Amino acid sequence: MKKKEEMKAHKKKEEMRKIERKRQQEEKEAKKEEEMRNREIEEQRKKEEEMKKIEEEKEKARKKEEEMKKIEAEKARKNEEEMNIREEGKERKKEEEMKKKKEEKKDGQRRNEKRKNKIRKTKKRNPEAEPEGERKVTPEPLPGQVPKQAEEPAEENDVTQQNDTGAYPANTVLMLIHNKESHALPKLSSSSVLTDQTVRTLGGLFDLAFFEERGIYKCEMNDIALKRVCTFIKQNRIDTI
Protein backbone atom coordinates (compact mmCIF):
# COMPACT_ATOMS: atom_id res chain seq x y z
CA MET A 1 0.00 0.00 0.00
CA LYS A 2 2.76 2.25 0.94
CA LYS A 3 4.48 1.62 -2.35
CA LYS A 4 1.32 2.42 -4.26
CA GLU A 5 0.85 5.62 -2.37
CA GLU A 6 4.45 6.54 -2.95
CA MET A 7 4.06 5.77 -6.63
CA LYS A 8 0.96 7.92 -6.80
CA ALA A 9 2.70 10.75 -4.94
CA HIS A 10 5.69 10.45 -7.26
CA LYS A 11 3.42 10.55 -10.32
CA LYS A 12 1.64 13.57 -8.94
CA LYS A 13 4.95 15.30 -8.35
CA GLU A 14 6.04 14.45 -11.88
CA GLU A 15 2.82 15.83 -13.28
CA MET A 16 3.15 18.95 -11.16
CA ARG A 17 6.74 19.36 -12.43
CA LYS A 18 5.55 18.88 -16.01
CA ILE A 19 2.77 21.42 -15.48
CA GLU A 20 5.29 23.85 -13.91
CA ARG A 21 7.76 23.35 -16.73
CA LYS A 22 4.99 23.82 -19.26
CA ARG A 23 3.86 26.98 -17.49
CA GLN A 24 7.41 28.28 -17.36
CA GLN A 25 7.82 27.43 -21.04
CA GLU A 26 4.62 29.27 -21.88
CA GLU A 27 5.74 32.24 -19.80
CA LYS A 28 9.08 32.27 -21.61
CA GLU A 29 7.33 32.13 -24.99
CA ALA A 30 4.92 34.86 -23.94
CA LYS A 31 7.88 36.97 -22.78
CA LYS A 32 9.65 36.38 -26.08
CA GLU A 33 6.53 37.34 -28.02
CA GLU A 34 6.13 40.46 -25.91
CA GLU A 35 9.80 41.38 -26.45
CA MET A 36 9.36 40.80 -30.18
CA ARG A 37 6.28 43.02 -30.20
CA ASN A 38 8.10 45.69 -28.18
CA ARG A 39 11.05 45.54 -30.57
CA GLU A 40 8.77 45.87 -33.56
CA ILE A 41 6.98 48.78 -31.92
CA GLU A 42 10.32 50.44 -31.08
CA GLU A 43 11.62 49.90 -34.61
CA GLN A 44 8.42 51.30 -36.04
CA ARG A 45 8.69 54.31 -33.75
CA LYS A 46 12.31 54.87 -34.76
CA LYS A 47 11.39 54.60 -38.43
CA GLU A 48 8.58 57.11 -37.96
CA GLU A 49 10.95 59.50 -36.17
CA GLU A 50 13.53 59.13 -38.97
CA MET A 51 10.85 59.74 -41.57
CA LYS A 52 9.72 62.79 -39.63
CA LYS A 53 13.31 64.11 -39.50
CA ILE A 54 13.71 63.53 -43.23
CA GLU A 55 10.46 65.40 -43.89
CA GLU A 56 11.57 68.25 -41.63
CA GLU A 57 14.92 68.47 -43.43
CA LYS A 58 13.11 68.47 -46.76
CA GLU A 59 10.87 71.27 -45.52
CA LYS A 60 13.90 73.26 -44.35
CA ALA A 61 15.63 72.74 -47.70
CA ARG A 62 12.47 73.86 -49.52
CA LYS A 63 12.20 76.99 -47.35
CA LYS A 64 15.89 77.73 -47.87
CA GLU A 65 15.48 77.36 -51.62
CA GLU A 66 12.50 79.72 -51.57
CA GLU A 67 14.50 82.27 -49.55
CA MET A 68 17.42 81.99 -52.01
CA LYS A 69 15.02 82.51 -54.91
CA LYS A 70 13.57 85.58 -53.17
CA ILE A 71 17.07 86.98 -52.53
CA GLU A 72 18.10 86.37 -56.17
CA ALA A 73 14.88 87.95 -57.43
CA GLU A 74 15.48 90.98 -55.17
CA LYS A 75 19.08 91.27 -56.39
CA ALA A 76 17.97 91.02 -60.01
CA ARG A 77 15.33 93.70 -59.40
CA LYS A 78 17.88 96.04 -57.75
CA ASN A 79 20.39 95.47 -60.55
CA GLU A 80 17.70 96.23 -63.11
CA GLU A 81 16.76 99.43 -61.23
CA GLU A 82 20.44 100.49 -61.06
CA MET A 83 20.86 99.78 -64.78
CA ASN A 84 17.75 101.83 -65.56
CA ILE A 85 19.02 104.69 -63.38
CA ARG A 86 22.43 104.56 -65.12
CA GLU A 87 20.82 104.51 -68.54
CA GLU A 88 18.60 107.45 -67.59
CA GLY A 89 21.67 109.31 -66.25
CA LYS A 90 23.58 108.62 -69.48
CA GLU A 91 20.64 109.81 -71.57
CA ARG A 92 20.34 112.96 -69.44
CA LYS A 93 24.09 113.62 -69.81
CA LYS A 94 23.87 113.12 -73.57
CA GLU A 95 20.91 115.50 -73.77
CA GLU A 96 22.75 118.08 -71.64
CA GLU A 97 25.90 117.73 -73.78
CA MET A 98 23.83 118.10 -76.95
CA LYS A 99 22.17 121.21 -75.51
CA LYS A 100 25.56 122.68 -74.54
CA LYS A 101 26.96 121.94 -77.98
CA LYS A 102 23.95 123.57 -79.63
CA GLU A 103 24.28 126.63 -77.35
CA GLU A 104 28.03 126.84 -78.07
CA LYS A 105 27.32 126.53 -81.79
CA LYS A 106 24.72 129.29 -81.59
CA ASP A 107 27.13 131.46 -79.56
CA GLY A 108 29.85 130.86 -82.17
CA GLN A 109 27.47 131.72 -84.98
CA ARG A 110 26.40 134.90 -83.16
CA ARG A 111 30.04 135.88 -82.56
CA ASN A 112 30.93 135.19 -86.19
CA GLU A 113 27.95 137.27 -87.33
CA LYS A 114 29.05 140.14 -85.07
CA ARG A 115 32.60 139.95 -86.43
CA LYS A 116 31.33 139.92 -90.02
CA ASN A 117 29.14 142.96 -89.30
CA LYS A 118 32.16 144.70 -87.71
CA ILE A 119 34.30 143.96 -90.78
CA ARG A 120 31.54 145.24 -93.09
CA LYS A 121 31.24 148.45 -91.02
CA THR A 122 35.04 148.91 -91.07
CA LYS A 123 35.12 148.47 -94.83
CA LYS A 124 32.30 150.97 -95.26
CA ARG A 125 34.18 153.50 -93.11
CA ASN A 126 37.62 152.94 -94.79
CA PRO A 127 36.95 151.71 -98.35
CA GLU A 128 40.50 152.71 -99.50
CA ALA A 129 42.27 150.99 -96.60
CA GLU A 130 45.23 148.89 -97.70
CA PRO A 131 44.79 145.19 -97.27
CA GLU A 132 47.19 143.54 -94.83
CA GLY A 133 50.53 142.52 -96.33
CA GLU A 134 50.57 145.18 -99.09
CA ARG A 135 53.26 147.89 -98.91
CA LYS A 136 53.70 151.16 -100.77
CA VAL A 137 56.63 150.97 -103.24
CA THR A 138 58.51 154.22 -103.98
CA PRO A 139 59.06 154.59 -107.76
CA GLU A 140 62.68 154.73 -108.95
CA PRO A 141 63.87 158.29 -110.05
CA LEU A 142 64.40 159.11 -113.73
CA PRO A 143 67.93 159.95 -115.00
CA GLY A 144 68.92 163.47 -113.92
CA GLN A 145 66.08 163.62 -111.39
CA VAL A 146 66.93 164.04 -107.74
CA PRO A 147 65.28 161.33 -105.74
CA LYS A 148 62.87 162.46 -103.12
CA GLN A 149 63.78 161.40 -99.64
CA ALA A 150 61.13 159.50 -97.81
CA GLU A 151 59.57 161.45 -95.06
CA GLU A 152 60.34 160.11 -91.64
CA PRO A 153 57.15 159.16 -89.79
CA ALA A 154 56.47 161.00 -86.60
CA GLU A 155 57.14 159.00 -83.46
CA GLU A 156 53.91 157.71 -82.07
CA ASN A 157 53.10 155.35 -79.29
CA ASP A 158 51.53 151.90 -79.83
CA VAL A 159 48.04 153.09 -78.93
CA THR A 160 48.16 155.93 -81.51
CA GLN A 161 49.44 153.53 -84.17
CA GLN A 162 46.66 151.09 -83.46
CA ASN A 163 44.03 153.81 -83.58
CA ASP A 164 45.37 155.31 -86.85
CA THR A 165 46.18 152.15 -88.84
CA GLY A 166 43.73 149.74 -87.23
CA ALA A 167 46.55 147.27 -86.46
CA TYR A 168 48.24 146.18 -83.22
CA PRO A 169 52.04 146.10 -82.78
CA ALA A 170 53.70 142.69 -83.28
CA ASN A 171 55.01 142.59 -79.69
CA THR A 172 51.45 142.57 -78.29
CA VAL A 173 49.41 139.46 -77.47
CA LEU A 174 45.74 138.96 -76.74
CA MET A 175 44.80 136.40 -74.06
CA LEU A 176 41.21 135.15 -74.10
CA ILE A 177 40.07 133.64 -70.79
CA HIS A 178 37.30 131.03 -71.05
CA ASN A 179 35.43 130.80 -67.74
CA LYS A 180 34.34 127.17 -68.26
CA GLU A 181 35.09 123.64 -67.12
CA SER A 182 37.26 121.42 -69.35
CA HIS A 183 34.31 119.49 -70.88
CA ALA A 184 32.65 122.76 -71.99
CA LEU A 185 35.72 124.41 -73.58
CA PRO A 186 35.51 125.28 -77.31
CA LYS A 187 37.10 122.79 -79.71
CA LEU A 188 38.41 125.45 -82.12
CA SER A 189 41.13 127.89 -81.09
CA SER A 190 40.29 131.62 -81.11
CA SER A 191 43.03 132.28 -83.69
CA SER A 192 41.14 130.11 -86.19
CA VAL A 193 37.80 131.81 -85.37
CA LEU A 194 38.83 135.48 -85.11
CA THR A 195 39.49 136.57 -88.70
CA ASP A 196 39.58 140.37 -88.23
CA GLN A 197 42.71 141.91 -89.81
CA THR A 198 43.44 144.03 -86.74
CA VAL A 199 43.63 140.84 -84.69
CA ARG A 200 45.86 139.08 -87.22
CA THR A 201 48.61 141.70 -86.73
CA LEU A 202 49.00 140.69 -83.08
CA GLY A 203 52.08 138.82 -81.97
CA GLY A 204 49.90 136.06 -80.57
CA LEU A 205 46.36 135.06 -79.66
CA PHE A 206 46.21 132.65 -76.71
CA ASP A 207 43.29 130.77 -75.12
CA LEU A 208 43.27 130.20 -71.35
CA ALA A 209 40.86 128.00 -69.40
CA PHE A 210 39.70 129.37 -66.04
CA PHE A 211 37.10 128.32 -63.47
CA GLU A 212 35.91 130.20 -60.38
CA GLU A 213 36.70 127.48 -57.81
CA ARG A 214 39.92 126.18 -59.43
CA GLY A 215 41.41 129.25 -61.12
CA ILE A 216 43.64 128.52 -64.13
CA TYR A 217 43.60 124.72 -63.96
CA LYS A 218 45.64 122.03 -65.73
CA CYS A 219 44.24 121.01 -69.11
CA GLU A 220 45.33 120.66 -72.74
CA MET A 221 44.28 124.24 -73.62
CA ASN A 222 46.38 125.76 -70.80
CA ASP A 223 49.37 123.51 -71.60
CA ILE A 224 49.34 124.73 -75.22
CA ALA A 225 48.91 128.38 -74.11
CA LEU A 226 51.84 128.10 -71.65
CA LYS A 227 54.18 126.72 -74.33
CA ARG A 228 53.15 129.41 -76.84
CA VAL A 229 53.53 132.25 -74.28
CA CYS A 230 57.02 131.00 -73.32
CA THR A 231 58.02 130.81 -77.01
CA PHE A 232 56.65 134.34 -77.63
CA ILE A 233 58.58 135.77 -74.63
CA LYS A 234 61.83 134.10 -75.77
CA GLN A 235 61.43 135.42 -79.33
CA ASN A 236 60.54 139.00 -78.27
CA ARG A 237 62.79 139.55 -75.25
CA ILE A 238 65.27 142.45 -75.27
CA ASP A 239 68.73 141.57 -73.99
CA THR A 240 70.07 144.30 -71.74
CA ILE A 241 73.81 144.95 -71.49
C-alpha positions in Angstrom: 0.0 0.0 0.0 2.8 2.2 0.9 4.5 1.6 -2.3 1.3 2.4 -4.3 0.9 5.6 -2.4 4.5 6.5 -2.9 4.1 5.8 -6.6 1.0 7.9 -6.8 2.7 10.8 -4.9 5.7 10.4 -7.3 3.4 10.5 -10.3 1.6 13.6 -8.9 5.0 15.3 -8.3 6.0 14.4 -11.9 2.8 15.8 -13.3 3.1 18.9 -11.2 6.7 19.4 -12.4 5.6 18.9 -16.0 2.8 21.4 -15.5 5.3 23.9 -13.9 7.8 23.4 -16.7 5.0 23.8 -19.3 3.9 27.0 -17.5 7.4 28.3 -17.4 7.8 27.4 -21.0 4.6 29.3 -21.9 5.7 32.2 -19.8 9.1 32.3 -21.6 7.3 32.1 -25.0 4.9 34.9 -23.9 7.9 37.0 -22.8 9.6 36.4 -26.1 6.5 37.3 -28.0 6.1 40.5 -25.9 9.8 41.4 -26.4 9.4 40.8 -30.2 6.3 43.0 -30.2 8.1 45.7 -28.2 11.0 45.5 -30.6 8.8 45.9 -33.6 7.0 48.8 -31.9 10.3 50.4 -31.1 11.6 49.9 -34.6 8.4 51.3 -36.0 8.7 54.3 -33.8 12.3 54.9 -34.8 11.4 54.6 -38.4 8.6 57.1 -38.0 11.0 59.5 -36.2 13.5 59.1 -39.0 10.8 59.7 -41.6 9.7 62.8 -39.6 13.3 64.1 -39.5 13.7 63.5 -43.2 10.5 65.4 -43.9 11.6 68.3 -41.6 14.9 68.5 -43.4 13.1 68.5 -46.8 10.9 71.3 -45.5 13.9 73.3 -44.3 15.6 72.7 -47.7 12.5 73.9 -49.5 12.2 77.0 -47.3 15.9 77.7 -47.9 15.5 77.4 -51.6 12.5 79.7 -51.6 14.5 82.3 -49.5 17.4 82.0 -52.0 15.0 82.5 -54.9 13.6 85.6 -53.2 17.1 87.0 -52.5 18.1 86.4 -56.2 14.9 87.9 -57.4 15.5 91.0 -55.2 19.1 91.3 -56.4 18.0 91.0 -60.0 15.3 93.7 -59.4 17.9 96.0 -57.7 20.4 95.5 -60.5 17.7 96.2 -63.1 16.8 99.4 -61.2 20.4 100.5 -61.1 20.9 99.8 -64.8 17.8 101.8 -65.6 19.0 104.7 -63.4 22.4 104.6 -65.1 20.8 104.5 -68.5 18.6 107.4 -67.6 21.7 109.3 -66.3 23.6 108.6 -69.5 20.6 109.8 -71.6 20.3 113.0 -69.4 24.1 113.6 -69.8 23.9 113.1 -73.6 20.9 115.5 -73.8 22.8 118.1 -71.6 25.9 117.7 -73.8 23.8 118.1 -77.0 22.2 121.2 -75.5 25.6 122.7 -74.5 27.0 121.9 -78.0 23.9 123.6 -79.6 24.3 126.6 -77.3 28.0 126.8 -78.1 27.3 126.5 -81.8 24.7 129.3 -81.6 27.1 131.5 -79.6 29.9 130.9 -82.2 27.5 131.7 -85.0 26.4 134.9 -83.2 30.0 135.9 -82.6 30.9 135.2 -86.2 27.9 137.3 -87.3 29.0 140.1 -85.1 32.6 140.0 -86.4 31.3 139.9 -90.0 29.1 143.0 -89.3 32.2 144.7 -87.7 34.3 144.0 -90.8 31.5 145.2 -93.1 31.2 148.5 -91.0 35.0 148.9 -91.1 35.1 148.5 -94.8 32.3 151.0 -95.3 34.2 153.5 -93.1 37.6 152.9 -94.8 37.0 151.7 -98.4 40.5 152.7 -99.5 42.3 151.0 -96.6 45.2 148.9 -97.7 44.8 145.2 -97.3 47.2 143.5 -94.8 50.5 142.5 -96.3 50.6 145.2 -99.1 53.3 147.9 -98.9 53.7 151.2 -100.8 56.6 151.0 -103.2 58.5 154.2 -104.0 59.1 154.6 -107.8 62.7 154.7 -108.9 63.9 158.3 -110.1 64.4 159.1 -113.7 67.9 159.9 -115.0 68.9 163.5 -113.9 66.1 163.6 -111.4 66.9 164.0 -107.7 65.3 161.3 -105.7 62.9 162.5 -103.1 63.8 161.4 -99.6 61.1 159.5 -97.8 59.6 161.5 -95.1 60.3 160.1 -91.6 57.2 159.2 -89.8 56.5 161.0 -86.6 57.1 159.0 -83.5 53.9 157.7 -82.1 53.1 155.3 -79.3 51.5 151.9 -79.8 48.0 153.1 -78.9 48.2 155.9 -81.5 49.4 153.5 -84.2 46.7 151.1 -83.5 44.0 153.8 -83.6 45.4 155.3 -86.9 46.2 152.1 -88.8 43.7 149.7 -87.2 46.6 147.3 -86.5 48.2 146.2 -83.2 52.0 146.1 -82.8 53.7 142.7 -83.3 55.0 142.6 -79.7 51.4 142.6 -78.3 49.4 139.5 -77.5 45.7 139.0 -76.7 44.8 136.4 -74.1 41.2 135.1 -74.1 40.1 133.6 -70.8 37.3 131.0 -71.1 35.4 130.8 -67.7 34.3 127.2 -68.3 35.1 123.6 -67.1 37.3 121.4 -69.3 34.3 119.5 -70.9 32.7 122.8 -72.0 35.7 124.4 -73.6 35.5 125.3 -77.3 37.1 122.8 -79.7 38.4 125.4 -82.1 41.1 127.9 -81.1 40.3 131.6 -81.1 43.0 132.3 -83.7 41.1 130.1 -86.2 37.8 131.8 -85.4 38.8 135.5 -85.1 39.5 136.6 -88.7 39.6 140.4 -88.2 42.7 141.9 -89.8 43.4 144.0 -86.7 43.6 140.8 -84.7 45.9 139.1 -87.2 48.6 141.7 -86.7 49.0 140.7 -83.1 52.1 138.8 -82.0 49.9 136.1 -80.6 46.4 135.1 -79.7 46.2 132.6 -76.7 43.3 130.8 -75.1 43.3 130.2 -71.4 40.9 128.0 -69.4 39.7 129.4 -66.0 37.1 128.3 -63.5 35.9 130.2 -60.4 36.7 127.5 -57.8 39.9 126.2 -59.4 41.4 129.3 -61.1 43.6 128.5 -64.1 43.6 124.7 -64.0 45.6 122.0 -65.7 44.2 121.0 -69.1 45.3 120.7 -72.7 44.3 124.2 -73.6 46.4 125.8 -70.8 49.4 123.5 -71.6 49.3 124.7 -75.2 48.9 128.4 -74.1 51.8 128.1 -71.6 54.2 126.7 -74.3 53.2 129.4 -76.8 53.5 132.2 -74.3 57.0 131.0 -73.3 58.0 130.8 -77.0 56.6 134.3 -77.6 58.6 135.8 -74.6 61.8 134.1 -75.8 61.4 135.4 -79.3 60.5 139.0 -78.3 62.8 139.6 -75.3 65.3 142.5 -75.3 68.7 141.6 -74.0 70.1 144.3 -71.7 73.8 145.0 -71.5 
